Amino acid sequence: MTTETYRGVMLDDKREDLTRYSQGLSDRGPVKFRGILYEGQGGAIEDLERDKPDLILVDYSLAEGATLAAGMPCFGSTLAALLREKLPECPIVLITRGSIFNTSDFAKAFDVQGTFDDTVLKEELGERPEFHEQSFVELIRGFRALQEQDPGDWSALCAILGATEEESDLLIQSQPPRQHGASGGWRVTEAARWIRKTVLEYPGILYPPLYAASMLGISEVSFLEPTIQEHFSSAKYVGPFQPVEGRWWKDRLMVLAYDVFHAAGVSTACLHEFARAWKKHRGADLQLSTGVSSEKQPAECVCHVLGKPVRRECSLPYWPDNRPAVMDEARVSFKAIRESNDFHEEYVAPDARGLVKEIQDTAAGR
């Protein structure tokens, strides 16, 4: 069976990086990259317009010390804006080194983040090549899936996602892309960003494996077992931009879980008692989720800061982002409040900050 290949382009001002990364990715994966040495001249842009690649990787720091042609940028983020204008339906990924990623200069790139679709560290391209190769393929395929549809009405976009009527009602509440022109169509780049950065990013309509497992009160390992995956197979998201680790429709998970409760004759009052119902129905044990703060089982929520299961009683609501209200609220565990440098008190409701101080004082022995 022939594996489909895709045409990628990498723009960098360092020849050694072009050779290392573009050739390395091309040798291993289905995206075959052509390296273009960027020297601040317009020819590279014209070349890309003619070539129409499936994916473009752009280095953030470009043309250091070079003489730029008129109107040519020296930062990858602004070059991405120019490329998006010329190639509006081609996915663009900004790449950089870890030493630059956390600087204030790189933060400026996100002022124009709508012009690129993702950011990747160069070091990770070498350390996790298979993961990024698969991510690049899903990015290309997702853009193609959107390109192949006539940018039509809302129902057309929901159909691409494979959403039911009930799920479409939830999606309309998740800040979907604007409709443009007399036809009311949506733009591919805006639809792609909404799917990837809202629908797939925030748990609530779709769940990543850890959130799906915690809702059921079982460990992520148990959730990913073949027998469990077979039972929940019809809940799995199969639309554009499927993450490597997978996503599942929340409401479908719940319905399929309740089927087990009903078959086992177990009360459905607590969905996180799924393991007990599964044991009675199928005779198999499942590992319970363990709370990161209390080590009690099962833990039905997830700590946003630590990325670990947590019991609701050992966590607080947390607002670290501006996710749509239709998504699940984030929660932060007492353990993260006590120990993590990544916890930010300002993301907790003002009337709960007294409790935050109590938790921290107790941990400090005060």
N, C-alpha and C positions, 0 to 999 in steps of 0.2 A: 504494500500500500504506500503510495507516494504522500509524503508529508508536505503540506502547502508551505511555501516560503514567502517572505515579505521583504520589501525593500526599505531599508532604514538608512538614514544619513546622520552622521555626527559632525558637528562643527566645533572646532577647538583651535586655539592659537598655538598649541603646543604639539609639535609633530609626534613626540614620544607618547603622549597620551592618546592621540589618534590611533597610533599603531597598536598600543597595548589594549585599549578598550574596544575599539571598533573591530579589530581583527579577532580579539578574544571572544567577543560575543558572537561574531559571525561564524567562528569555527564550531561553537557548541550548539547554537540555537537556530530556530527557523527564521529569525530576522537577520538578514544579511546586510551589514552596515558598510556604507562607503564613507570614508573619512574625507572631510573637506577642511583644509587648512585655512582658517579665517584670518585675514590680514587687513580687515577694515576696508575692503574694496567691494564694489557693487556686483562684481561678476558672480560671486557665490550665490547671491539671491536670484539672479537671472537664471543661473544653472538649476537651482531648485524649482523655480517656476516651470521650467521645461520638463524636468525629471518627474515631478509630482510623486514624491516618495510616500510610503505608507506611514512612516514615523520619522520624526526629527528629534535628535538629542542636541541640545545647545549648552555649551559651557557658559557658566555665569561670568567669569572673568575673561574677557576677550581682548585681543589686539593690544596687549600691554606693551607700551613703548612704540607702537606702530603709528604710522601716519595715516589717519582715517580719511577716506574719501568723503566728500560733502554728504551730510545726511546719514552717514553710516555710524551705528552705535558701537560703544566699547563694552557694553554690558549685555549679557545674554537675555536678561528680562526685557530690555527694550528692543533687542533684535527679535525676540519672540513676538513682540507686538507687530513688528514689520512683517514677519513671516505669516502671522495670522491674517493680516490684511491681504497678503498675496495668495496664501493657501488656507482659506478659512475652514476647510473641513479635514485638515491633516492634524493628528495629535502631535503635540509638542511637549517635550520633557526637558526641564531645566536641570543640569547636572553641576555639581560643585564639590569641592573638598570639604571635609568636616571642619577644618580649621577656619574656613570662611563662613560656613553655614550659620554659626552662632554669633556672628558679628553684626553690629548695627548697620554696616554697609549692606549686608545681604538682606537684612530686614526690609530695605527699600524695595527689593524685588517684588514684595507682596503688595505694593501699591498698584502694580499692574498685573496681579496674579491671574486675572481673567484671560490673559494672553497666553498662558501656558497651562498645561493640564496636570503636571505633577513635578515633584522635585526628587532627585535621587543623588545620594552621595557617591562620588567616584569610588571610594574605598569599598562601598557595599556592592558595586558592580563586580568587583573582583572577589569579594568574600561570599556573596550569595548570588552567583550568576544564574543558577537555574530558576530561583524565585523571580528575579527581574526579567529573565527571558520570557517566562510564562506571563508575567504582568504586562510586558510589552505586547505580547500576542493578544491578550484579552483587551487591551486598550485599542489596538488596531481593529480587532473584530467588532468591538463595541461601536466604534465610529462608523465602520462599514454597515453595520446593522441599521444605524440611524440614517446613513446616506441612502440606503436602498429604499427607504420609505419616502413617499411624498410628504413633506412637512405639512401635515394636515391639522385636523382638530384634536381636541384633548383625547378623545377615545382612541385615535390612532396611536398616540404615544403610550397610552395605557396598554394597548394591545401588544406593542413591542416589548413591554415589560412582563407581559403575561399575567396582568392583574385581573382579578375578578371584579365584578361591579362594586362589591363592598370594599375591596382594596382600593379601587379607583377613587371612592369617596374619601378615603384616608389620604391618598396621594394628593388630591386637590388641596388639602390643608397643609401640605409640606413645602410651600413656596415654590411651585413649579415654574418652568421657564415662561417668560412673557411671550405673547403671540404678536406677530408683526404683520403689518400690511393689511390690505383689504381681505386677503384670503385667511387671515388669522393664523398663519403658519408659525411654527417654532424653528429656531435656528439650531443646527446640529451641535455647534459648540456649547450653546447654552443648555440644551437638553442633556448633553454628555456631562457637563459640570454638575447639573442638578442631580442626575442619577448617581454620579460617583461621590460627590461631596456632601450630599444631603441624604438621599434615600438609602444609599449603602453605608454611609459614614455613621449616621446616628441610629442607635437601636430604637425600635418602636414599631415600625411597619415591617421591617426585616430585622432578623436577629443574626449576629455572628454566632459561632458555636458556643462560646463561653456564656453568652446571655441566654441562648436557647437552653443550654444545660442547666443553668442556675434557675431559670423559670420552672424547670421540672424538678429541681432539687437534687440533681445528679451531677457527677463530675463530668468535665469536658471529655475525658477519656471514655467514659461510659456512653456519653451521647454519640460519640463517633464510632462506636462498635457497629459492625456490619448489620446485626439484627435490628438495632435501634434505627440505623440509617435506612434500612429497608422499610421499616414501619412508617417513618416520616418522609419517605422519598417524594411523595406528592406535594410536600410543603417546601421543597427546595427551590430556590430561585434559579431560573435558567435563562434569564434575560441578559441584556448587554452588560459588559464590564463585570462579569462574575469574579469576585475575589478568589484568590487561590484557595483560601481556607473555607470558602462557601458562605452562603447566606440562606436563611429560611424565613418564609412568611410567618409572622407571629400568630395571626389568627388561625392559619391552617394548622400550625403546631398545636394550638390549644384544642381545636376540634379533634385532631387525631389522638391527642392525649386523653381527652374525655372519652373517646371510644374505648380505650383500655380500661378506664375507670368503670364504665358501664358494663363492659364484658366481665370484669372481675367482681362486680357487685360491690364496689367500694365507693364511699361518699366522695363527691367531686368538690367538696368545700375548699380543699387546699390543693392546688395544682402541684405544689412542690412535694406532695406525697406520691408522686408518680412511681417511684421505685417500689413502693408497697403494692400498688395496683399491678405493676408489671410482674412482680414476683408471684402474686396470686394468679394472674392470668396466664403467664408464660413459664412460670417455674424457674426463672433465672434471676440471680442477684445482680443488682446494679450498685456501683459505688456512689455513695452520697456526696454531695458538695459540702465542703467544710468551710465554715466562716473564718476569714482571715483575722478577725479581731478576737473572737471567742473560742474558736475551734469547735463550736457546736455544729450539729448536722440536723437537717439540711440547711444550706444557705441559699436563699431564694433571689438575692440581688447581686450586683457586681459593684465593687469599689472602682470608681472612675480613675482615681489616682494610682492605685496599686495594680489594677487589672486582675483582681482576685475576687472570688465569691465572698459575700458578706451577708449576714443576717440583717434584715431591715431594722431590727431593734438595736443593732450595733452600728448604725450609720445615720447620716443626716442628708437631707436634700442638698444638692450642690449645683451651682449654675456657672460652669466654666466656659460656656459658649452661648451662642444665640440660636440654638437649635429650635425648629418650629415646635409649637406647643403640642402638636399631635404626637411627637416623639416621647419616649420614656424620659422622665426626669433623671438626671445623673444623681448618684449618691456617693458619699465619701465615708469610708470606714473610720471608726475611732482609732484604729491602729495607724492609719495614714495621718490623722490629726495629731497623734502623739509623736510619730517618728519620721514622717516623710518631708523632705525639703520641697517637694513638689506640691504640697498642700498650700492653698491660698485662702486665708480666712475671709477675704472680701467676697469670695464666691459662695459663702454661707449666708443664709438670711440673717438680717440684723438681730432678730429676736432669738436666734440660736447661738449667738456669739458668746453669751455667758456660759453656755454649756461647753463650747469649745475651750474656753479658758479653764473650766473645771477639769476637763479631760486632760489638758496639757499640764495643769498644776498637779494633778494626781500622778501623772507619769513622772514628773520631776520631783515628787515627794514633798511638795509644798503644802 
